[in-house]
Amino acid sequence: MTPPQRQRRDPAPEPPPPQEGEGKVRNPERMYVVAGPDGERAELDLVTLIVARATDPPPSASPEQAAVLRLCAAPLSVAELSAYLHLPYSAMGVLLTELLTAELVQARAPIVRKQRTDRSLLEAVMNGLQRL
């Protein structure tokens, strides 16, 4: 037995047929510019740290830019920002390039950890502690 099919109460009215001259297909307006005037993007890795220079976003900032500025009060990597905002890395690169050119954020190299301490040093410390 098949379930009953639901029908709309008020079917949507059909659009009127195009008149002469109105049948041309227009390109939609661009709502967002993907690159700046020179078309270049900042060189960002997934581990590049982003830090906000301003505490409050300017009133002209888009919602995504404001969210990045709020999140970057403490240093966050580009990968973390991309995950928190549910945006792909390519879109995050464009967004961060705009913020970098407006000097609202600063990009820093990741913090490199020092090499592991020498095993002989650790053994010497452990032997010294055992003698106490």
DRENDO-323562 format. One record per atom (N, C-alpha, C, O): residue in one letter; atom name; chain; x, y, z; residue number from 1. Coordinates in nm, 4 decimals. Layout:
<sites>
   rest   atom   kette          x          y          z    nr
      a     CA       A          X          Y          Z   NUM
...
</sites>
This chain:
<sites>
   rest   atom   kette          x          y          z    nr
      m      N       A     0.0851    -0.1178     0.0000     1
      m     CA       A     0.0000     0.0000     0.0000     1
      m      C       A     0.0891     0.1233     0.0000     1
      m      O       A     0.1849     0.1312     0.0768     1
      t      N       A     0.0585     0.2169    -0.0836     2
      t     CA       A     0.1391     0.3391    -0.0932     2
      t      C       A     0.0765     0.4471    -0.0066     2
      t      O       A    -0.0458     0.4552     0.0049     2
      p      N       A     0.1617     0.5314     0.0551     3
      p     CA       A     0.1067     0.6377     0.1386     3
      p      C       A     0.0377     0.7438     0.0529     3
      p      O       A     0.0726     0.7625    -0.0637     3
      p      N       A    -0.0596     0.8123     0.1106     4
      p     CA       A    -0.1297     0.9144     0.0329     4
      p      C       A    -0.0367     1.0318     0.0034     4
      p      O       A     0.0500     1.0657     0.0839     4
      q      N       A    -0.0559     1.0919    -0.1108     5
      q     CA       A     0.0233     1.2069    -0.1530     5
      q      C       A    -0.0435     1.3341    -0.1041     5
      q      O       A    -0.1644     1.3521    -0.1184     5
      r      N       A     0.0380     1.4229    -0.0455     6
      r     CA       A    -0.0171     1.5506    -0.0015     6
      r      C       A    -0.0240     1.6478    -0.1177     6
      r      O       A     0.0639     1.6496    -0.2039     6
      q      N       A    -0.1275     1.7275    -0.1194     7
      q     CA       A    -0.1409     1.8288    -0.2234     7
      q      C       A    -0.1440     1.9658    -0.1579     7
      q      O       A    -0.1935     1.9821    -0.0464     7
      r      N       A    -0.0909     2.0624    -0.2282     8
      r     CA       A    -0.0932     2.1990    -0.1764     8
      r      C       A    -0.2355     2.2529    -0.1780     8
      r      O       A    -0.3149     2.2222    -0.2669     8
      r      N       A    -0.2651     2.3330    -0.0783     9
      r     CA       A    -0.3981     2.3947    -0.0734     9
      r      C       A    -0.4123     2.5009    -0.1802     9
      r      O       A    -0.5098     2.5043    -0.2552     9
      d      N       A    -0.3111     2.5890    -0.1853    10
      d     CA       A    -0.3125     2.6957    -0.2864    10
      d      C       A    -0.1938     2.6750    -0.3785    10
      d      O       A    -0.0816     2.7096    -0.3415    10
      p      N       A    -0.2144     2.6204    -0.4961    11
      p     CA       A    -0.1007     2.6029    -0.5862    11
      p      C       A    -0.0427     2.7385    -0.6249    11
      p      O       A    -0.1148     2.8373    -0.6389    11
      a      N       A     0.0908     2.7407    -0.6418    12
      a     CA       A     0.1578     2.8666    -0.6776    12
      a      C       A     0.1140     2.9092    -0.8170    12
      a      O       A     0.1075     2.8273    -0.9087    12
      p      N       A     0.0840     3.0381    -0.8325    13
      p     CA       A     0.0422     3.0835    -0.9653    13
      p      C       A     0.1596     3.0778    -1.0627    13
      p      O       A     0.2746     3.1011    -1.0254    13
      e      N       A     0.1284     3.0469    -1.1863    14
      e     CA       A     0.2322     3.0401    -1.2882    14
      e      C       A     0.2750     3.1820    -1.3251    14
      e      O       A     0.1916     3.2723    -1.3314    14
      p      N       A     0.4046     3.2020    -1.3496    15
      p     CA       A     0.4485     3.3359    -1.3902    15
      p      C       A     0.3928     3.3703    -1.5278    15
      p      O       A     0.3736     3.2824    -1.6119    15
      p      N       A     0.3670     3.4985    -1.5498    16
      p     CA       A     0.3125     3.5371    -1.6813    16
      p      C       A     0.4165     3.5125    -1.7906    16
      p      O       A     0.5366     3.5202    -1.7650    16
      p      N       A     0.3714     3.4836    -1.9096    17
      p     CA       A     0.4674     3.4602    -2.0183    17
      p      C       A     0.5443     3.5889    -2.0494    17
      p      O       A     0.4883     3.6980    -2.0389    17
      p      N       A     0.6726     3.5773    -2.0876    18
      p     CA       A     0.7503     3.6984    -2.1161    18
      p      C       A     0.6974     3.7696    -2.2396    18
      p      O       A     0.6598     3.7073    -2.3388    18
      q      N       A     0.6957     3.9012    -2.2305    19
      q     CA       A     0.6515     3.9814    -2.3439    19
      q      C       A     0.7709     4.0076    -2.4339    19
      q      O       A     0.8830     3.9673    -2.4029    19
      e      N       A     0.7474     4.0734    -2.5424    20
      e     CA       A     0.8563     4.1004    -2.6363    20
      e      C       A     0.9608     4.1888    -2.5698    20
      e      O       A     0.9275     4.2896    -2.5074    20
      g      N       A     1.0853     4.1511    -2.5832    21
      g     CA       A     1.1950     4.2289    -2.5240    21
      g      C       A     1.2279     4.1887    -2.3818    21
      g      O       A     1.3363     4.2204    -2.3328    21
      e      N       A     1.1368     4.1193    -2.3138    22
      e     CA       A     1.1611     4.0777    -2.1761    22
      e      C       A     1.2152     3.9357    -2.1672    22
      e      O       A     1.2522     3.8914    -2.0585    22
      g      N       A     1.2208     3.8642    -2.2769    23
      g     CA       A     1.2635     3.7262    -2.2762    23
      g      C       A     1.4143     3.7090    -2.2671    23
      g      O       A     1.4628     3.5964    -2.2557    23
      k      N       A     1.4888     3.8180    -2.2720    24
      k     CA       A     1.6341     3.8081    -2.2670    24
      k      C       A     1.6787     3.7695    -2.1268    24
      k      O       A     1.6269     3.8202    -2.0273    24
      v      N       A     1.7748     3.6797    -2.1206    25
      v     CA       A     1.8285     3.6356    -1.9926    25
      v      C       A     1.9400     3.7312    -1.9519    25
      v      O       A     2.0350     3.7539    -2.0269    25
      r      N       A     1.9267     3.7860    -1.8329    26
      r     CA       A     2.0286     3.8785    -1.7827    26
      r      C       A     2.1180     3.8042    -1.6847    26
      r      O       A     2.0752     3.7104    -1.6175    26
      n      N       A     2.2423     3.8480    -1.6782    27
      n     CA       A     2.3336     3.7931    -1.5785    27
      n      C       A     2.2968     3.8519    -1.4436    27
      n      O       A     2.2677     3.9711    -1.4337    27
      p      N       A     2.2978     3.7695    -1.3395    28
      p     CA       A     2.2645     3.8235    -1.2073    28
      p      C       A     2.3736     3.9192    -1.1592    28
      p      O       A     2.4892     3.9116    -1.2009    28
      e      N       A     2.3334     4.0074    -1.0717    29
      e     CA       A     2.4274     4.1035    -1.0168    29
      e      C       A     2.5234     4.0340    -0.9233    29
      e      O       A     2.4831     3.9445    -0.8491    29
      r      N       A     2.6505     4.0734    -0.9252    30
      r     CA       A     2.7475     4.0153    -0.8332    30
      r      C       A     2.7240     4.0754    -0.6959    30
      r      O       A     2.7216     4.1973    -0.6790    30
      m      N       A     2.7069     3.9884    -0.5989    31
      m     CA       A     2.6825     4.0349    -0.4628    31
      m      C       A     2.8119     4.0441    -0.3826    31
      m      O       A     2.8140     4.1052    -0.2758    31
      y      N       A     2.9209     3.9836    -0.4334    32
      y     CA       A     3.0437     3.9793    -0.3563    32
      y      C       A     3.1610     3.9790    -0.4522    32
      y      O       A     3.1590     3.9086    -0.5531    32
      v      N       A     3.2627     4.0569    -0.4215    33
      v     CA       A     3.3828     4.0604    -0.5027    33
      v      C       A     3.4795     3.9569    -0.4472    33
      v      O       A     3.5105     3.9585    -0.3281    33
      v      N       A     3.5273     3.8670    -0.5323    34
      v     CA       A     3.6098     3.7562    -0.4865    34
      v      C       A     3.7536     3.7984    -0.4610    34
      v      O       A     3.8178     3.7437    -0.3714    34
      a      N       A     3.8053     3.8919    -0.5351    35
      a     CA       A     3.9444     3.9340    -0.5171    35
      a      C       A     3.9497     4.0859    -0.5162    35
      a      O       A     3.8571     4.1533    -0.5614    35
      g      N       A     4.0579     4.1376    -0.4651    36
      g     CA       A     4.0773     4.2814    -0.4613    36
      g      C       A     4.1051     4.3373    -0.5997    36
      g      O       A     4.0952     4.2650    -0.6988    36
      p      N       A     4.1397     4.4654    -0.6077    37
      p     CA       A     4.1619     4.5264    -0.7378    37
      p      C       A     4.2792     4.4648    -0.8136    37
      p      O       A     4.2777     4.4599    -0.9366    37
      d      N       A     4.3807     4.4177    -0.7412    38
      d     CA       A     4.4948     4.3571    -0.8093    38
      d      C       A     4.4765     4.2067    -0.8287    38
      d      O       A     4.5530     4.1451    -0.9030    38
      g      N       A     4.3780     4.1468    -0.7643    39
      g     CA       A     4.3463     4.0059    -0.7819    39
      g      C       A     4.4394     3.9106    -0.7100    39
      g      O       A     4.4314     3.7899    -0.7328    39
      e      N       A     4.5273     3.9595    -0.6242    40
      e     CA       A     4.6208     3.8719    -0.5541    40
      e      C       A     4.5687     3.8378    -0.4154    40
      e      O       A     4.4940     3.9139    -0.3538    40
      r      N       A     4.6104     3.7215    -0.3688    41
      r     CA       A     4.5724     3.6771    -0.2350    41
      r      C       A     4.6965     3.6684    -0.1480    41
      r      O       A     4.8081     3.6532    -0.1977    41
      a      N       A     4.6756     3.6782    -0.0190    42
      a     CA       A     4.7860     3.6648     0.0755    42
      a      C       A     4.8314     3.5193     0.0779    42
      a      O       A     4.7514     3.4278     0.0582    42
      e      N       A     4.9605     3.4993     0.1023    43
      e     CA       A     5.0142     3.3636     0.1110    43
      e      C       A     4.9884     3.3098     0.2511    43
      e      O       A     5.0580     3.3445     0.3465    43
      l      N       A     4.8884     3.2255     0.2614    44
      l     CA       A     4.8485     3.1694     0.3907    44
      l      C       A     4.8548     3.0178     0.3852    44
      l      O       A     4.8120     2.9562     0.2876    44
      d      N       A     4.9082     2.9588     0.4904    45
      d     CA       A     4.9061     2.8136     0.5064    45
      d      C       A     4.7941     2.7787     0.6033    45
      d      O       A     4.7336     2.8668     0.6644    45
      l      N       A     4.7675     2.6503     0.6165    46
      l     CA       A     4.6672     2.6070     0.7128    46
      l      C       A     4.7098     2.6349     0.8565    46
      l      O       A     4.6256     2.6490     0.9451    46
      v      N       A     4.8411     2.6428     0.8793    47
      v     CA       A     4.8912     2.6620     1.0156    47
      v      C       A     4.9320     2.8064     1.0444    47
      v      O       A     4.9840     2.8348     1.1522    47
      t      N       A     4.9094     2.8980     0.9504    48
      t     CA       A     4.9403     3.0388     0.9746    48
      t      C       A     4.8500     3.0911     1.0847    48
      t      O       A     4.7290     3.0690     1.0821    48
      l      N       A     4.9082     3.1601     1.1809    49
      l     CA       A     4.8308     3.2131     1.2932    49
      l      C       A     4.7775     3.3518     1.2586    49
      l      O       A     4.8496     3.4350     1.2036    49
      i      N       A     4.6523     3.3755     1.2906    50
      i     CA       A     4.5859     3.5029     1.2646    50
      i      C       A     4.5517     3.5664     1.3983    50
      i      O       A     4.4944     3.5014     1.4857    50
      v      N       A     4.5872     3.6948     1.4141    51
      v     CA       A     4.5592     3.7690     1.5364    51
      v      C       A     4.4904     3.8989     1.4972    51
      v      O       A     4.5344     3.9676     1.4050    51
      a      N       A     4.3831     3.9324     1.5667    52
      a     CA       A     4.3100     4.0568     1.5381    52
      a      C       A     4.3861     4.1754     1.5948    52
      a      O       A     4.4379     4.1695     1.7063    52
      r      N       A     4.3927     4.2832     1.5173    53
      r     CA       A     4.4558     4.4068     1.5649    53
      r      C       A     4.3552     4.4944     1.6377    53
      r      O       A     4.3907     4.5669     1.7306    53
      a      N       A     4.2305     4.4874     1.5955    54
      a     CA       A     4.1254     4.5686     1.6581    54
      a      C       A     4.0374     4.4781     1.7433    54
      a      O       A     4.0129     4.3628     1.7079    54
      t      N       A     3.9907     4.5304     1.8548    55
      t     CA       A     3.9049     4.4495     1.9424    55
      t      C       A     3.7613     4.4448     1.8906    55
      t      O       A     3.6962     4.3407     1.8986    55
      d      N       A     3.7121     4.5552     1.8383    56
      d     CA       A     3.5758     4.5605     1.7868    56
      d      C       A     3.5782     4.5699     1.6349    56
      d      O       A     3.6587     4.6445     1.5793    56
      p      N       A     3.4909     4.4951     1.5665    57
      p     CA       A     3.4864     4.5058     1.4208    57
      p      C       A     3.4275     4.6404     1.3785    57
      p      O       A     3.3396     4.6929     1.4469    57
      p      N       A     3.4741     4.6968     1.2676    58
      p     CA       A     3.4168     4.8229     1.2196    58
      p      C       A     3.2732     4.8015     1.1740    58
      p      O       A     3.2353     4.6888     1.1421    58
      p      N       A     3.1933     4.9063     1.1702    59
      p     CA       A     3.0530     4.8896     1.1292    59
      p      C       A     3.0382     4.8444     0.9841    59
      p      O       A     2.9351     4.7878     0.9480    59
      s      N       A     3.1380     4.8678     0.9016    60
      s     CA       A     3.1291     4.8291     0.7610    60
      s      C       A     3.1675     4.6832     0.7370    60
      s      O       A     3.1614     4.6362     0.6234    60
      a      N       A     3.2070     4.6111     0.8416    61
      a     CA       A     3.2514     4.4721     0.8264    61
      a      C       A     3.1330     4.3797     0.8008    61
      a      O       A     3.0243     4.3983     0.8554    61
      s      N       A     3.1567     4.2801     0.7165    62
      s     CA       A     3.0529     4.1805     0.6903    62
      s      C       A     3.0403     4.0894     0.8130    62
      s      O       A     3.1282     4.0908     0.8992    62
      p      N       A     2.9337     4.0110     0.8224    63
      p     CA       A     2.9186     3.9221     0.9381    63
      p      C       A     3.0341     3.8225     0.9520    63
      p      O       A     3.0763     3.7912     1.0633    63
      e      N       A     3.0851     3.7728     0.8383    64
      e     CA       A     3.1970     3.6792     0.8449    64
      e      C       A     3.3229     3.7477     0.8954    64
      e      O       A     3.3974     3.6907     0.9750    64
      q      N       A     3.3471     3.8712     0.8488    65
      q     CA       A     3.4640     3.9455     0.8949    65
      q      C       A     3.4535     3.9753     1.0439    65
      q      O       A     3.5522     3.9646     1.1167    65
      a      N       A     3.3350     4.0125     1.0890    66
      a     CA       A     3.3158     4.0397     1.2321    66
      a      C       A     3.3391     3.9135     1.3147    66
      a      O       A     3.3974     3.9201     1.4229    66
      a      N       A     3.2942     3.7997     1.2648    67
      a     CA       A     3.3154     3.6739     1.3375    67
      a      C       A     3.4638     3.6397     1.3455    67
      a      O       A     3.5110     3.5936     1.4494    67
      v      N       A     3.5377     3.6620     1.2369    68
      v     CA       A     3.6818     3.6358     1.2380    68
      v      C       A     3.7504     3.7266     1.3389    68
      v      O       A     3.8369     3.6813     1.4139    68
      l      N       A     3.7132     3.8537     1.3420    69
      l     CA       A     3.7769     3.9470     1.4349    69
      l      C       A     3.7463     3.9108     1.5802    69
      l      O       A     3.8322     3.9257     1.6670    69
      r      N       A     3.6257     3.8637     1.6069    70
      r     CA       A     3.5927     3.8226     1.7441    70
      r      C       A     3.6679     3.6966     1.7838    70
      r      O       A     3.7151     3.6854     1.8969    70
      l      N       A     3.6794     3.6017     1.6912    71
      l     CA       A     3.7484     3.4772     1.7225    71
      l      C       A     3.8992     3.4955     1.7385    71
      l      O       A     3.9634     3.4223     1.8137    71
      c      N       A     3.9547     3.5925     1.6683    72
      c     CA       A     4.1004     3.6090     1.6659    72
      c      C       A     4.1519     3.7014     1.7754    72
      c      O       A     4.2598     3.7587     1.7601    72
      a      N       A     4.0803     3.7176     1.8832    73
      a     CA       A     4.1347     3.7924     1.9964    73
      a      C       A     4.2592     3.7204     2.0474    73
      a      O       A     4.3557     3.7849     2.0885    73
      a      N       A     4.2578     3.5888     2.0450    74
      a     CA       A     4.3755     3.5055     2.0721    74
      a      C       A     4.4165     3.4437     1.9383    74
      a      O       A     4.3311     3.4226     1.8522    74
      p      N       A     4.5444     3.4145     1.9192    75
      p     CA       A     4.5883     3.3601     1.7895    75
      p      C       A     4.5192     3.2282     1.7554    75
      p      O       A     4.5122     3.1370     1.8378    75
      l      N       A     4.4685     3.2201     1.6324    76
      l     CA       A     4.4076     3.0972     1.5807    76
      l      C       A     4.4655     3.0696     1.4425    76
      l      O       A     4.4984     3.1623     1.3685    76
      s      N       A     4.4775     2.9427     1.4084    77
      s     CA       A     4.5276     2.9071     1.2758    77
      s      C       A     4.4156     2.9220     1.1734    77
      s      O       A     4.2975     2.9280     1.2075    77
      v      N       A     4.4561     2.9279     1.0478    78
      v     CA       A     4.3586     2.9402     0.9392    78
      v      C       A     4.2685     2.8165     0.9364    78
      v      O       A     4.1494     2.8275     0.9075    78
      a      N       A     4.3239     2.7003     0.9658    79
      a     CA       A     4.2438     2.5774     0.9678    79
      a      C       A     4.1379     2.5828     1.0774    79
      a      O       A     4.0240     2.5415     1.0557    79
      e      N       A     4.1747     2.6337     1.1955    80
      e     CA       A     4.0781     2.6444     1.3049    80
      e      C       A     3.9672     2.7426     1.2700    80
      e      O       A     3.8499     2.7154     1.2954    80
      l      N       A     4.0035     2.8569     1.2118    81
      l     CA       A     3.9024     2.9550     1.1713    81
      l      C       A     3.8074     2.8952     1.0683    81
      l      O       A     3.6861     2.9144     1.0757    81
      s      N       A     3.8632     2.8234     0.9733    82
      s     CA       A     3.7818     2.7604     0.8702    82
      s      C       A     3.6834     2.6608     0.9317    82
      s      O       A     3.5681     2.6530     0.8893    82
      a      N       A     3.7281     2.5857     1.0302    83
      a     CA       A     3.6407     2.4879     1.0952    83
      a      C       A     3.5340     2.5563     1.1805    83
      a      O       A     3.4173     2.5173     1.1766    83
      y      N       A     3.5729     2.6570     1.2568    84
      y     CA       A     3.4766     2.7257     1.3438    84
      y      C       A     3.3678     2.7973     1.2641    84
      y      O       A     3.2522     2.8003     1.3064    84
      l      N       A     3.4032     2.8544     1.1500    85
      l     CA       A     3.3062     2.9304     1.0706    85
      l      C       A     3.2383     2.8465     0.9626    85
      l      O       A     3.1535     2.8967     0.8888    85
      h      N       A     3.2755     2.7189     0.9532    86
      h     CA       A     3.2180     2.6286     0.8529    86
      h      C       A     3.2342     2.6844     0.7121    86
      h      O       A     3.1416     2.6798     0.6311    86
      l      N       A     3.3536     2.7373     0.6841    87
      l     CA       A     3.3848     2.7895     0.5518    87
      l      C       A     3.5002     2.7097     0.4933    87
      l      O       A     3.5891     2.6676     0.5673    87
      p      N       A     3.5011     2.6879     0.3615    88
      p     CA       A     3.6148     2.6175     0.3017    88
      p      C       A     3.7413     2.7027     0.3083    88
      p      O       A     3.7355     2.8245     0.3248    88
      y      N       A     3.8556     2.6355     0.2951    89
      y     CA       A     3.9846     2.7038     0.3057    89
      y      C       A     3.9983     2.8139     0.2007    89
      y      O       A     4.0544     2.9196     0.2295    89
      s      N       A     3.9481     2.7908     0.0801    90
      s     CA       A     3.9603     2.8913    -0.0258    90
      s      C       A     3.8812     3.0173     0.0090    90
      s      O       A     3.9293     3.1284    -0.0131    90
      a      N       A     3.7612     3.0013     0.0627    91
      a     CA       A     3.6818     3.1182     0.1018    91
      a      C       A     3.7462     3.1898     0.2204    91
      a      O       A     3.7425     3.3125     0.2291    91
      m      N       A     3.8051     3.1126     0.3114    92
      m     CA       A     3.8736     3.1727     0.4262    92
      m      C       A     3.9948     3.2517     0.3803    92
      m      O       A     4.0266     3.3555     0.4383    92
      g      N       A     4.0631     3.2038     0.2766    93
      g     CA       A     4.1773     3.2768     0.2220    93
      g      C       A     4.1376     3.4120     0.1658    93
      g      O       A     4.2072     3.5114     0.1865    93
      v      N       A     4.0256     3.4157     0.0946    94
      v     CA       A     3.9763     3.5424     0.0398    94
      v      C       A     3.9367     3.6376     0.1522    94
      v      O       A     3.9700     3.7561     0.1484    94
      l      N       A     3.8665     3.5863     0.2507    95
      l     CA       A     3.8216     3.6675     0.3632    95
      l      C       A     3.9396     3.7244     0.4415    95
      l      O       A     3.9397     3.8420     0.4778    95
      l      N       A     4.0394     3.6409     0.4674    96
      l     CA       A     4.1558     3.6873     0.5421    96
      l      C       A     4.2410     3.7838     0.4606    96
      l      O       A     4.3031     3.8737     0.5172    96
      t      N       A     4.2449     3.7666     0.3286    97
      t     CA       A     4.3182     3.8614     0.2445    97
      t      C       A     4.2564     3.9998     0.2557    97
      t      O       A     4.3281     4.0994     0.2647    97
      e      N       A     4.1243     4.0066     0.2551    98
      e     CA       A     4.0569     4.1357     0.2704    98
      e      C       A     4.0886     4.1985     0.4057    98
      e      O       A     4.1139     4.3187     0.4144    98
      l      N       A     4.0872     4.1174     0.5109    99
      l     CA       A     4.1165     4.1692     0.6441    99
      l      C       A     4.2628     4.2110     0.6572    99
      l      O       A     4.2936     4.3072     0.7276    99
      l      N       A     4.3527     4.1396     0.5903   100
      l     CA       A     4.4942     4.1769     0.5944   100
      l      C       A     4.5199     4.3068     0.5198   100
      l      O       A     4.5988     4.3894     0.5656   100
      t      N       A     4.4539     4.3266     0.4041   101
      t     CA       A     4.4738     4.4513     0.3288   101
      t      C       A     4.4129     4.5694     0.4025   101
      t      O       A     4.4614     4.6818     0.3895   101
      a      N       A     4.3069     4.5457     0.4801   102
      a     CA       A     4.2470     4.6534     0.5600   102
      a      C       A     4.3212     4.6722     0.6925   102
      a      O       A     4.2865     4.7601     0.7714   102
      e      N       A     4.4244     4.5888     0.7169   103
      e     CA       A     4.5063     4.5937     0.8382   103
      e      C       A     4.4244     4.5759     0.9660   103
      e      O       A     4.4519     4.6387     1.0682   103
      l      N       A     4.3231     4.4888     0.9583   104
      l     CA       A     4.2422     4.4558     1.0758   104
      l      C       A     4.2946     4.3325     1.1476   104
      l      O       A     4.2671     4.3130     1.2660   104
      v      N       A     4.3706     4.2486     1.0760   105
      v     CA       A     4.4321     4.1311     1.1374   105
      v      C       A     4.5787     4.1257     1.0988   105
      v      O       A     4.6233     4.1937     1.0064   105
      q      N       A     4.6520     4.0436     1.1712   106
      q     CA       A     4.7941     4.0237     1.1445   106
      q      C       A     4.8173     3.8740     1.1291   106
      q      O       A     4.7654     3.7946     1.2075   106
      a      N       A     4.8948     3.8353     1.0286   107
      a     CA       A     4.9285     3.6950     1.0059   107
      a      C       A     5.0691     3.6699     1.0582   107
      a      O       A     5.1617     3.7460     1.0301   107
      r      N       A     5.0839     3.5621     1.1345   108
      r     CA       A     5.2143     3.5262     1.1902   108
      r      C       A     5.2470     3.3830     1.1541   108
      r      O       A     5.1583     3.3005     1.1319   108
      a      N       A     5.3755     3.3552     1.1488   109
      a     CA       A     5.4189     3.2176     1.1253   109
      a      C       A     5.3832     3.1345     1.2473   109
      a      O       A     5.3762     3.1879     1.3580   109
      p      N       A     5.3607     3.0061     1.2295   110
      p     CA       A     5.3274     2.9220     1.3450   110
      p      C       A     5.4431     2.9150     1.4432   110
      p      O       A     5.5593     2.9314     1.4061   110
      i      N       A     5.4099     2.8910     1.5668   111
      i     CA       A     5.5107     2.8785     1.6712   111
      i      C       A     5.5787     2.7417     1.6557   111
      i      O       A     5.5136     2.6374     1.6613   111
      v      N       A     5.7089     2.7450     1.6365   112
      v     CA       A     5.7837     2.6209     1.6177   112
      v      C       A     5.8350     2.5751     1.7535   112
      v      O       A     5.8970     2.6515     1.8274   112
      r      N       A     5.8082     2.4509     1.7840   113
      r     CA       A     5.8548     2.3965     1.9115   113
      r      C       A     6.0026     2.3631     1.9011   113
      r      O       A     6.0516     2.3224     1.7957   113
      k      N       A     6.0715     2.3807     2.0107   114
      k     CA       A     6.2127     2.3476     2.0129   114
      k      C       A     6.2298     2.1961     2.0076   114
      k      O       A     6.1365     2.1196     2.0323   114
      q      N       A     6.3505     2.1562     1.9749   115
      q     CA       A     6.3782     2.0136     1.9681   115
      q      C       A     6.3659     1.9521     2.1071   115
      q      O       A     6.3740     2.0208     2.2089   115
      r      N       A     6.3465     1.8239     2.1078   116
      r     CA       A     6.3343     1.7534     2.2353   116
      r      C       A     6.4659     1.7668     2.3124   116
      r      O       A     6.5738     1.7763     2.2541   116
      t      N       A     6.4534     1.7672     2.4428   117
      t     CA       A     6.5727     1.7780     2.5260   117
      t      C       A     6.6553     1.6507     2.5158   117
      t      O       A     6.6042     1.5426     2.4864   117
      d      N       A     6.7820     1.6669     2.5405   118
      d     CA       A     6.8753     1.5553     2.5296   118
      d      C       A     6.8464     1.4507     2.6380   118
      d      O       A     6.8224     1.4846     2.7539   118
      r      N       A     6.8491     1.3254     2.5986   119
      r     CA       A     6.8201     1.2170     2.6927   119
      r      C       A     6.9211     1.2126     2.8075   119
      r      O       A     6.8845     1.1827     2.9212   119
      s      N       A     7.0471     1.2422     2.7784   120
      s     CA       A     7.1498     1.2372     2.8837   120
      s      C       A     7.1231     1.3437     2.9899   120
      s      O       A     7.1497     1.3224     3.1082   120
      l      N       A     7.0699     1.4593     2.9467   121
      l     CA       A     7.0364     1.5636     3.0440   121
      l      C       A     6.9231     1.5170     3.1351   121
      l      O       A     6.9281     1.5381     3.2562   121
      l      N       A     6.8223     1.4544     3.0778   122
      l     CA       A     6.7112     1.4043     3.1586   122
      l      C       A     6.7565     1.2961     3.2560   122
      l      O       A     6.7093     1.2911     3.3696   122
      e      N       A     6.8479     1.2095     3.2122   123
      e     CA       A     6.8993     1.1054     3.3004   123
      e      C       A     6.9803     1.1654     3.4145   123
      e      O       A     6.9742     1.1175     3.5277   123
      a      N       A     7.0568     1.2712     3.3840   124
      a     CA       A     7.1361     1.3364     3.4881   124
      a      C       A     7.0455     1.4015     3.5913   124
      a      O       A     7.0736     1.3940     3.7109   124
      v      N       A     6.9386     1.4645     3.5483   125
      v     CA       A     6.8437     1.5266     3.6407   125
      v      C       A     6.7758     1.4194     3.7253   125
      v      O       A     6.7588     1.4365     3.8460   125
      m      N       A     6.7372     1.3096     3.6622   126
      m     CA       A     6.6704     1.2018     3.7362   126
      m      C       A     6.7659     1.1397     3.8384   126
      m      O       A     6.7243     1.1095     3.9503   126
      n      N       A     6.8918     1.1203     3.8026   127
      n     CA       A     6.9900     1.0647     3.8976   127
      n      C       A     7.0128     1.1610     4.0130   127
      n      O       A     7.0275     1.1184     4.1275   127
      g      N       A     7.0159     1.2913     3.9835   128
      g     CA       A     7.0348     1.3902     4.0896   128
      g      C       A     6.9172     1.3923     4.1853   128
      g      O       A     6.9351     1.4086     4.3060   128
      l      N       A     6.7979     1.3760     4.1326   129
      l     CA       A     6.6790     1.3733     4.2194   129
      l      C       A     6.6748     1.2465     4.3046   129
      l      O       A     6.6275     1.2502     4.4182   129
      q      N       A     6.7233     1.1357     4.2517   130
      q     CA       A     6.7236     1.0104     4.3269   130
      q      C       A     6.8244     1.0159     4.4417   130
      q      O       A     6.8041     0.9510     4.5443   130
      r      N       A     6.9306     1.0910     4.4262   131
      r     CA       A     7.0325     1.1026     4.5315   131
      r      C       A     6.9828     1.1852     4.6493   131
      r      O       A     7.0355     1.1728     4.7599   131
      l      N       A     6.8844     1.2676     4.6277   132
      l     CA       A     6.8324     1.3532     4.7368   132
      l      C       A     6.7624     1.2749     4.8385   132
      l      O       A     6.7130     1.3309     4.9363   132
</sites>
